Amino acid sequence: MIRGAVVRATVTLVTAVILLNPGQLHGQVFGGVFAVRAHDTFGGSTGFGVEGGLSIPVLPLDVFGSGEWFSPSCTGCDLNGWSLGVKYRVFPFPVVRPYVTGGRTWRSRSVGVISAVDDEGIFGGFGADVVLTGFRLFGEIRYDFLSGDLEQRVARTGFLLSWGGLPRD
């Protein structure tokens, strides 16, 4: 009898928090594009990328995958990469949502057709989303922990469209 009361009270409390919380508490698919600047041993590389993912219902968490294509400053070089990671919204404010991010990253660099360098590692950083109706703008700074020449600081800014999920109002 006491166990049933505890379960009912827990369900009621969780439901109240979900319904009254001003933050994003519904699952939503998102996707978008961004500009990226990598500061590395090659003098820096500018590029663009795409990102897609899922905002996890009830948790202040996004799971995402992204791909990046760079125009390195070295002649005849190609640089691209992809990442899988999470964004944890530290304070789920209604409009501006700061977050920390981390995950796994892969980079591939080639000079002409002769040599290629592939590396994988982890990344960590911080950023903020500005949430508007149907989309969000974001900016973030992260560090890619890779080996040697591919280790880099990365700045990304762009927009993400959101669709699906549970109705908010």
Contacts in CASP RR format, 6 or more apart in sequence:
PFRMAT RR
TARGET T0000
AUTHOR 0000-0000-0000
METHOD contacts of the structure
MODEL  1
MIRGAVVRATVTLVTAVILLNPGQLHGQVFGGVFAVRAHDTFGGSTGFGV
EGGLSIPVLPLDVFGSGEWFSPSCTGCDLNGWSLGVKYRVFPFPVVRPYV
TGGRTWRSRSVGVISAVDDEGIFGGFGADVVLTGFRLFGEIRYDFLSGDL
EQRVARTGFLLSWGGLPRD
18 25 0 8 1.000
18 58 0 8 1.000
21 92 0 8 1.000
22 92 0 8 1.000
22 93 0 8 1.000
22 94 0 8 1.000
23 60 0 8 1.000
23 92 0 8 1.000
23 93 0 8 1.000
23 94 0 8 1.000
24 55 0 8 1.000
24 60 0 8 1.000
24 89 0 8 1.000
24 92 0 8 1.000
24 97 0 8 1.000
24 131 0 8 1.000
25 57 0 8 1.000
25 58 0 8 1.000
26 55 0 8 1.000
26 57 0 8 1.000
26 165 0 8 1.000
26 166 0 8 1.000
26 167 0 8 1.000
26 168 0 8 1.000
27 54 0 8 1.000
27 55 0 8 1.000
27 56 0 8 1.000
27 57 0 8 1.000
27 164 0 8 1.000
27 165 0 8 1.000
27 166 0 8 1.000
28 54 0 8 1.000
28 55 0 8 1.000
28 162 0 8 1.000
28 163 0 8 1.000
28 164 0 8 1.000
28 165 0 8 1.000
29 52 0 8 1.000
29 53 0 8 1.000
29 54 0 8 1.000
29 55 0 8 1.000
29 162 0 8 1.000
29 163 0 8 1.000
29 164 0 8 1.000
29 165 0 8 1.000
30 51 0 8 1.000
30 52 0 8 1.000
30 53 0 8 1.000
30 54 0 8 1.000
30 55 0 8 1.000
30 62 0 8 1.000
30 64 0 8 1.000
30 136 0 8 1.000
30 160 0 8 1.000
30 161 0 8 1.000
30 162 0 8 1.000
30 163 0 8 1.000
31 50 0 8 1.000
31 51 0 8 1.000
31 52 0 8 1.000
31 53 0 8 1.000
31 160 0 8 1.000
31 161 0 8 1.000
31 162 0 8 1.000
32 50 0 8 1.000
32 51 0 8 1.000
32 52 0 8 1.000
32 158 0 8 1.000
32 159 0 8 1.000
32 160 0 8 1.000
32 161 0 8 1.000
33 48 0 8 1.000
33 49 0 8 1.000
33 50 0 8 1.000
33 51 0 8 1.000
33 158 0 8 1.000
33 159 0 8 1.000
34 48 0 8 1.000
34 49 0 8 1.000
34 50 0 8 1.000
34 51 0 8 1.000
34 66 0 8 1.000
34 138 0 8 1.000
34 156 0 8 1.000
34 157 0 8 1.000
34 158 0 8 1.000
34 159 0 8 1.000
35 46 0 8 1.000
35 47 0 8 1.000
35 48 0 8 1.000
35 49 0 8 1.000
35 156 0 8 1.000
35 157 0 8 1.000
35 158 0 8 1.000
36 46 0 8 1.000
36 47 0 8 1.000
36 48 0 8 1.000
36 49 0 8 1.000
36 68 0 8 1.000
36 70 0 8 1.000
36 154 0 8 1.000
36 155 0 8 1.000
36 156 0 8 1.000
37 44 0 8 1.000
37 45 0 8 1.000
37 46 0 8 1.000
37 47 0 8 1.000
37 154 0 8 1.000
37 155 0 8 1.000
37 156 0 8 1.000
38 44 0 8 1.000
38 45 0 8 1.000
38 46 0 8 1.000
38 70 0 8 1.000
38 79 0 8 1.000
38 144 0 8 1.000
38 152 0 8 1.000
38 153 0 8 1.000
38 154 0 8 1.000
39 152 0 8 1.000
39 153 0 8 1.000
39 154 0 8 1.000
39 155 0 8 1.000
40 149 0 8 1.000
40 150 0 8 1.000
40 151 0 8 1.000
40 152 0 8 1.000
40 153 0 8 1.000
41 148 0 8 1.000
41 149 0 8 1.000
41 151 0 8 1.000
42 72 0 8 1.000
42 73 0 8 1.000
42 74 0 8 1.000
42 77 0 8 1.000
42 79 0 8 1.000
42 149 0 8 1.000
43 73 0 8 1.000
44 72 0 8 1.000
44 73 0 8 1.000
44 152 0 8 1.000
45 70 0 8 1.000
45 71 0 8 1.000
45 72 0 8 1.000
45 73 0 8 1.000
45 79 0 8 1.000
46 70 0 8 1.000
46 71 0 8 1.000
47 68 0 8 1.000
47 69 0 8 1.000
47 70 0 8 1.000
47 71 0 8 1.000
48 68 0 8 1.000
48 69 0 8 1.000
49 66 0 8 1.000
49 67 0 8 1.000
49 68 0 8 1.000
49 69 0 8 1.000
50 66 0 8 1.000
50 67 0 8 1.000
51 64 0 8 1.000
51 65 0 8 1.000
51 66 0 8 1.000
51 67 0 8 1.000
51 160 0 8 1.000
52 64 0 8 1.000
52 65 0 8 1.000
52 66 0 8 1.000
52 160 0 8 1.000
53 62 0 8 1.000
53 63 0 8 1.000
53 64 0 8 1.000
53 65 0 8 1.000
54 62 0 8 1.000
54 63 0 8 1.000
54 64 0 8 1.000
55 61 0 8 1.000
55 62 0 8 1.000
55 162 0 8 1.000
56 62 0 8 1.000
56 63 0 8 1.000
57 165 0 8 1.000
57 166 0 8 1.000
60 88 0 8 1.000
60 89 0 8 1.000
60 90 0 8 1.000
60 92 0 8 1.000
60 97 0 8 1.000
61 86 0 8 1.000
61 87 0 8 1.000
61 88 0 8 1.000
61 89 0 8 1.000
62 86 0 8 1.000
62 87 0 8 1.000
62 89 0 8 1.000
62 99 0 8 1.000
63 85 0 8 1.000
63 86 0 8 1.000
64 83 0 8 1.000
64 84 0 8 1.000
64 85 0 8 1.000
64 86 0 8 1.000
64 87 0 8 1.000
65 82 0 8 1.000
65 83 0 8 1.000
65 84 0 8 1.000
65 85 0 8 1.000
66 82 0 8 1.000
66 83 0 8 1.000
67 80 0 8 1.000
67 81 0 8 1.000
67 82 0 8 1.000
67 83 0 8 1.000
68 80 0 8 1.000
68 81 0 8 1.000
68 82 0 8 1.000
68 83 0 8 1.000
69 79 0 8 1.000
69 80 0 8 1.000
69 81 0 8 1.000
70 79 0 8 1.000
70 80 0 8 1.000
72 78 0 8 1.000
72 79 0 8 1.000
72 109 0 8 1.000
74 111 0 8 1.000
76 111 0 8 1.000
76 112 0 8 1.000
77 109 0 8 1.000
77 110 0 8 1.000
77 111 0 8 1.000
77 112 0 8 1.000
78 108 0 8 1.000
78 109 0 8 1.000
78 110 0 8 1.000
78 112 0 8 1.000
79 107 0 8 1.000
79 108 0 8 1.000
79 109 0 8 1.000
80 107 0 8 1.000
80 108 0 8 1.000
81 105 0 8 1.000
81 106 0 8 1.000
81 107 0 8 1.000
81 108 0 8 1.000
82 105 0 8 1.000
82 106 0 8 1.000
83 103 0 8 1.000
83 104 0 8 1.000
83 105 0 8 1.000
83 106 0 8 1.000
83 123 0 8 1.000
84 103 0 8 1.000
84 104 0 8 1.000
85 101 0 8 1.000
85 102 0 8 1.000
85 103 0 8 1.000
85 104 0 8 1.000
86 101 0 8 1.000
86 102 0 8 1.000
86 103 0 8 1.000
87 99 0 8 1.000
87 100 0 8 1.000
87 101 0 8 1.000
87 102 0 8 1.000
88 99 0 8 1.000
88 100 0 8 1.000
88 101 0 8 1.000
89 97 0 8 1.000
89 98 0 8 1.000
89 99 0 8 1.000
89 129 0 8 1.000
90 98 0 8 1.000
90 99 0 8 1.000
90 100 0 8 1.000
91 97 0 8 1.000
91 98 0 8 1.000
94 131 0 8 1.000
95 130 0 8 1.000
95 131 0 8 1.000
95 132 0 8 1.000
96 128 0 8 1.000
96 129 0 8 1.000
96 130 0 8 1.000
96 131 0 8 1.000
97 128 0 8 1.000
97 129 0 8 1.000
97 131 0 8 1.000
98 126 0 8 1.000
98 127 0 8 1.000
98 128 0 8 1.000
99 126 0 8 1.000
99 127 0 8 1.000
99 128 0 8 1.000
99 129 0 8 1.000
99 140 0 8 1.000
100 124 0 8 1.000
100 125 0 8 1.000
100 126 0 8 1.000
100 127 0 8 1.000
101 123 0 8 1.000
101 124 0 8 1.000
101 125 0 8 1.000
101 126 0 8 1.000
101 127 0 8 1.000
101 140 0 8 1.000
101 142 0 8 1.000
102 122 0 8 1.000
102 123 0 8 1.000
102 124 0 8 1.000
102 125 0 8 1.000
102 142 0 8 1.000
103 122 0 8 1.000
103 123 0 8 1.000
103 124 0 8 1.000
104 120 0 8 1.000
104 121 0 8 1.000
104 122 0 8 1.000
104 123 0 8 1.000
105 120 0 8 1.000
105 121 0 8 1.000
105 122 0 8 1.000
105 123 0 8 1.000
105 144 0 8 1.000
105 146 0 8 1.000
106 118 0 8 1.000
106 119 0 8 1.000
106 120 0 8 1.000
106 121 0 8 1.000
107 117 0 8 1.000
107 118 0 8 1.000
107 119 0 8 1.000
107 120 0 8 1.000
107 144 0 8 1.000
107 146 0 8 1.000
107 150 0 8 1.000
108 116 0 8 1.000
108 117 0 8 1.000
108 118 0 8 1.000
108 119 0 8 1.000
109 116 0 8 1.000
109 117 0 8 1.000
109 118 0 8 1.000
109 149 0 8 1.000
109 150 0 8 1.000
110 116 0 8 1.000
110 117 0 8 1.000
117 149 0 8 1.000
117 150 0 8 1.000
119 146 0 8 1.000
119 147 0 8 1.000
119 148 0 8 1.000
119 150 0 8 1.000
120 146 0 8 1.000
121 144 0 8 1.000
121 145 0 8 1.000
121 146 0 8 1.000
122 144 0 8 1.000
122 145 0 8 1.000
123 142 0 8 1.000
123 143 0 8 1.000
123 144 0 8 1.000
123 145 0 8 1.000
123 154 0 8 1.000
124 142 0 8 1.000
124 143 0 8 1.000
124 145 0 8 1.000
125 140 0 8 1.000
125 141 0 8 1.000
125 142 0 8 1.000
125 143 0 8 1.000
126 140 0 8 1.000
126 141 0 8 1.000
126 142 0 8 1.000
127 138 0 8 1.000
127 139 0 8 1.000
127 140 0 8 1.000
127 141 0 8 1.000
128 138 0 8 1.000
128 139 0 8 1.000
128 140 0 8 1.000
129 136 0 8 1.000
129 137 0 8 1.000
129 138 0 8 1.000
129 139 0 8 1.000
129 160 0 8 1.000
130 136 0 8 1.000
130 137 0 8 1.000
130 138 0 8 1.000
134 161 0 8 1.000
134 162 0 8 1.000
134 163 0 8 1.000
135 159 0 8 1.000
135 160 0 8 1.000
135 161 0 8 1.000
135 162 0 8 1.000
136 159 0 8 1.000
136 160 0 8 1.000
136 162 0 8 1.000
137 157 0 8 1.000
137 158 0 8 1.000
137 159 0 8 1.000
138 156 0 8 1.000
138 157 0 8 1.000
138 158 0 8 1.000
138 159 0 8 1.000
138 160 0 8 1.000
139 155 0 8 1.000
139 156 0 8 1.000
139 157 0 8 1.000
139 158 0 8 1.000
140 155 0 8 1.000
140 156 0 8 1.000
140 157 0 8 1.000
141 153 0 8 1.000
141 154 0 8 1.000
141 155 0 8 1.000
142 153 0 8 1.000
142 154 0 8 1.000
142 156 0 8 1.000
143 152 0 8 1.000
143 153 0 8 1.000
143 154 0 8 1.000
144 150 0 8 1.000
144 151 0 8 1.000
144 152 0 8 1.000
144 153 0 8 1.000
144 154 0 8 1.000
145 151 0 8 1.000
146 152 0 8 1.000
END
